[in-house]
């Protein structure tokens, strides 16, 4: 008996040692992979960022900040923030509702809803902008009616907001759907058994469980909203001081050979991207820290306050 157990342990140890050898690489291979990855980052990330900032500051700080005091630049910054400020909260609401429905319920058309959520990932942004032109433009399906009622969507702020919402609405939902599906419904059922209402269950059980995935999706959605070019370019009309967002303003400045001003505004977008990357990394780190700690919430009525 003891001999068979010893042989079994020895065999298990040999299998574990073979597995470690099979899944490990030599030091040369590891350093080669690290060098290739670092070289890729240098050429495709660090060097473009360095060129943007050095070109933006090539004529000094006074010229750099003067590029942001131009009325057209201020208008582009305000419009970019406005479009993101409207699109992100609406996509937040849609993402929570869609992910909750898909993950928690079975209903007719569920597969179709999942497919429609992925639609902006498969459709070119230019095509999505063109769809709005064909729908709301003067020659579009609803264009004559809108013109008769003096409602302007295309070549105006509403069209930019709609295009931004379309290209960004999958981000929150796509982050939350697998997360909610993986968590199951046991905790919600326990809360309901203890007397919680639907809203109490959502705010005190579901939302704390998905908060990091929700924040991660919001960060990605905001980054895409501020940097969107294709769809916004189609519906904006490139009207200076009115319908130009920051990416469109950068294109106009560059085409007019105002390189320093173009790189100055581009550096602002790059800074926003870096802030987004830092926030994304912070959320990932915080989520890993929280998941690595043993947790198990006490769902008694006194702890949750359901029956108080």
C-alpha positions in Angstrom: 0.0 0.0 0.0 2.7 2.4 1.1 4.9 1.4 -1.9 2.0 2.0 -4.4 1.4 5.5 -2.8 5.1 6.3 -3.1 5.2 5.2 -6.8 2.1 7.3 -7.5 3.7 10.4 -5.8 6.9 9.8 -7.8 5.0 9.5 -11.0 3.0 12.7 -10.3 6.2 14.6 -9.6 7.8 13.4 -12.8 4.7 14.5 -14.8 4.8 17.9 -13.1 8.5 18.3 -13.9 7.9 17.3 -17.6 5.0 19.8 -17.7 7.3 22.6 -16.4 9.9 21.7 -19.0 7.4 21.6 -21.8 5.8 25.0 -20.9 9.1 26.9 -20.2 11.4 28.6 -22.6 15.1 29.2 -22.6 16.5 32.5 -21.5 17.4 33.3 -25.0 13.9 32.9 -26.3 12.4 34.9 -23.4 14.8 37.8 -24.0 14.3 37.7 -27.7 10.5 38.0 -27.3 10.9 40.8 -24.8 13.2 42.7 -27.2 10.8 42.2 -30.1 7.9 43.5 -28.0 9.9 46.5 -26.8 11.1 47.3 -30.3 7.5 47.2 -31.5 6.4 49.6 -28.8 9.3 52.0 -29.5 8.6 52.2 -33.2 4.8 52.2 -33.1 4.0 53.9 -29.8 6.8 55.9 -28.2 8.3 57.4 -31.4 5.0 58.7 -32.7 4.2 60.2 -29.3 7.6 61.8 -29.1 7.2 63.3 -32.6 3.8 64.7 -31.7 5.0 66.4 -28.5 8.3 67.6 -29.9 6.6 69.1 -33.0 3.9 70.7 -30.9 6.6 72.4 -28.7 9.0 73.2 -31.5 8.2 76.9 -31.4 8.0 77.3 -27.7 5.3 77.2 -25.0 3.8 80.5 -25.9 3.0 79.3 -29.5 1.9 76.0 -28.1 -0.7 77.5 -25.8 -1.7 80.1 -28.4 -3.0 77.2 -30.6 -5.6 76.4 -27.9 -6.8 80.0 -27.6 -8.0 80.1 -31.2 -11.8 80.3 -31.4 -12.0 77.4 -33.8 -9.8 75.2 -31.5 -11.9 76.1 -28.4 -15.0 75.3 -30.3 -13.6 71.9 -31.4 -12.6 71.1 -27.8 -16.0 72.0 -26.5 -17.8 70.0 -29.1 -15.6 67.0 -28.5 -16.3 67.1 -24.8 -20.0 67.7 -25.4 -20.4 64.7 -27.7 -18.5 62.5 -25.3 -20.5 63.9 -22.4 -23.8 62.9 -24.0 -22.7 59.6 -25.7 -21.0 58.1 -22.7 -23.9 58.4 -20.1 -26.4 57.2 -22.7 -24.2 54.2 -23.6 -23.8 53.5 -19.9 -27.5 53.2 -19.4 -27.9 51.1 -22.6 -25.0 48.9 -21.7 -26.3 48.1 -18.2 -29.8 47.5 -19.5 -28.7 45.3 -22.4 -26.2 43.3 -20.5 -28.7 42.7 -17.7 -31.3 41.5 -20.1 -29.0 39.3 -22.1 -27.2 37.7 -19.1 -30.2 37.2 -16.8 -33.1 36.4 -19.1 -34.0 34.3 -22.0 -36.3 35.9 -24.6 -37.2 35.9 -28.2 -34.7 37.9 -30.3 -31.8 37.5 -27.8 -29.3 36.4 -30.4 -30.4 39.2 -32.7 -29.8 41.7 -29.9 -26.3 40.4 -29.3 -25.6 40.6 -33.0 -26.9 44.2 -33.2 -24.6 45.2 -30.3 -21.6 44.0 -32.3 -22.7 45.8 -35.4 -20.5 48.9 -34.9 -17.5 46.7 -34.7 -18.1 45.2 -38.1 -19.4 48.3 -39.9 -17.0 51.0 -41.1 -17.4 54.3 -39.2 -17.7 56.1 -42.6 -20.5 53.8 -43.6 -22.3 54.4 -40.3 -22.0 58.1 -40.8 -23.4 57.7 -44.3 -26.4 55.8 -43.0 -27.3 58.9 -40.9 -26.9 61.1 -44.0 -29.3 58.8 -46.0 -31.7 58.8 -43.1 -31.7 62.4 -41.9 -30.2 64.3 -44.8 -32.2 66.7 -47.1 -32.4 63.9 -49.7 -32.9 61.2 -47.1 -35.9 59.3 -45.8 -36.8 61.8 -43.0 -35.0 64.8 -44.5 -38.0 66.6 -46.1 -40.0 66.2 -42.9 -37.2 67.5 -40.7 -36.6 70.5 -43.0 -40.3 71.4 -43.0 -40.2 71.5 -39.2 -36.8 73.3 -39.1 -35.0 70.5 -37.4 -31.4 70.1 -38.4 -29.5 66.9 -37.6 -27.0 66.4 -40.4 -24.2 69.0 -40.5 -25.2 70.0 -36.9 -24.4 68.9 -33.4 -27.2 66.3 -33.1 -25.8 64.4 -36.0 -22.3 64.4 -34.4 -23.8 63.1 -31.2 -25.8 60.4 -32.9 -22.8 59.2 -34.9 -20.7 59.1 -31.7 -23.3 57.2 -29.8 -23.5 54.6 -32.7 -19.8 53.9 -32.9 -19.4 53.7 -29.1 -22.4 51.9 -27.8 -20.9 48.3 -27.8 -18.1 49.1 -25.3 -20.0 49.1 -22.0 -22.4 46.3 -23.0 -19.5 44.0 -24.3 -17.6 44.5 -21.0 -20.6 43.7 -18.8 -22.3 40.8 -20.6 -19.6 38.1 -20.0 -19.0 39.5 -16.5 -22.6 39.2 -15.4 -23.0 35.8 -17.1 -20.0 34.5 -15.1 -21.3 35.7 -11.8 -24.6 33.8 -12.1 -27.8 34.6 -10.3 -27.2 33.0 -6.9 -26.5 36.2 -5.0 -29.5 38.0 -6.5 -31.7 35.1 -5.6 -30.4 35.1 -2.0 -31.1 38.9 -1.8 -34.6 38.5 -3.1 -35.2 35.6 -0.7 -34.2 37.9 2.2 -36.8 40.4 1.2 -34.9 42.8 -1.1 -36.8 44.5 -3.9 -35.5 44.5 -7.5 -33.9 48.0 -7.1 -32.3 47.1 -3.8 -30.9 43.9 -5.3 -29.4 45.8 -8.3 -27.8 48.6 -6.2 -26.5 46.5 -3.3 -25.7 43.2 -5.0 -25.3 43.4 -8.8 -23.8 46.8 -9.1 -20.9 46.3 -6.6 -20.1 43.0 -8.4 -19.8 44.7 -11.8 -18.4 48.1 -10.8 -14.9 47.6 -12.2 -16.1 46.1 -15.5 -18.5 49.0 -15.7 -15.8 51.6 -15.1 -13.5 49.8 -17.6 -16.2 49.9 -20.3 -16.9 53.6 -19.6 -13.2 54.5 -20.0 -13.0 52.7 -23.3 -16.2 54.3 -24.5 -15.0 57.8 -23.6 -11.7 57.2 -25.4 -13.4 56.2 -28.6 -15.9 59.0 -28.3 -13.3 61.7 -28.1 -11.1 60.2 -30.9 -13.8 59.3 -33.4 -13.1 60.6 -36.9 -14.8 58.6 -39.7 -18.5 58.8 -38.7 -18.2 62.3 -37.4 -16.5 63.5 -40.5 -19.3 62.3 -42.7 -22.1 64.0 -40.7 -20.4 67.1 -39.5 -19.9 69.0 -42.8 -16.6 70.4 -41.5 -18.1 73.8 -40.5 -15.4 75.8 -38.7 -16.3 76.8 -35.2 -19.6 74.8 -35.3 -19.3 71.2 -36.3 -15.6 70.4 -36.1 -14.4 68.1 -33.3 -10.8 67.9 -32.3 -9.8 65.2 -34.8 -11.5 67.1 -37.6 -9.8 70.4 -36.5 -6.4 68.7 -36.6 -7.0 67.5 -40.1 -7.9 71.0 -41.3 -4.9 72.6 -39.6 -2.6 70.0 -41.1 -4.1 70.4 -44.6 -3.5 74.1 -44.3 0.2 73.6 -43.4 -0.3 74.9 -39.8 1.7 72.0 -38.6 2.6 73.3 -35.2 -1.0 74.1 -34.3 -2.1 70.8 -35.6 0.4 68.9 -33.5 -0.5 71.1 -30.5 -4.1 70.0 -30.7 -3.0 66.4 -31.5 -0.9 66.5 -28.3 -4.0 67.3 -26.3 -5.7 64.2 -27.8 -2.6 62.2 -27.0 -2.6 63.4 -23.4 -6.2 62.4 -23.1 -5.3 59.0 -24.5 -2.5 58.6 -22.0 -4.8 59.6 -19.1 -7.3 57.0 -20.4 -4.5 54.4 -20.5 -3.5 55.2 -17.0 -7.1 55.0 -15.8 -7.6 51.7 -17.6 -4.4 50.3 -16.0 -5.5 51.5 -12.5 -8.9 49.9 -12.9 -7.4 46.6 -14.0 -5.0 46.7 -11.0 -7.7 47.6 -8.6 -9.9 44.8 -9.9 -7.1 42.2 -9.6 -6.4 43.4 -6.1 -10.0 43.0 -5.1 -10.4 39.7 -6.8 -7.3 38.3 -5.2 -8.6 39.0 -1.7 -11.0 36.4 -0.1 -14.4 37.8 -0.2 -17.8 36.7 0.6 -20.4 39.2 1.5 -22.8 38.6 4.4 -26.2 38.7 2.9 -28.1 38.7 6.2 -30.9 41.2 6.5 -29.1 43.3 9.1 -26.0 43.6 6.9 -27.8 44.5 3.7 -30.5 46.5 5.3 -33.2 44.8 3.2 -35.6 44.2 6.0 -34.8 47.3 8.1 
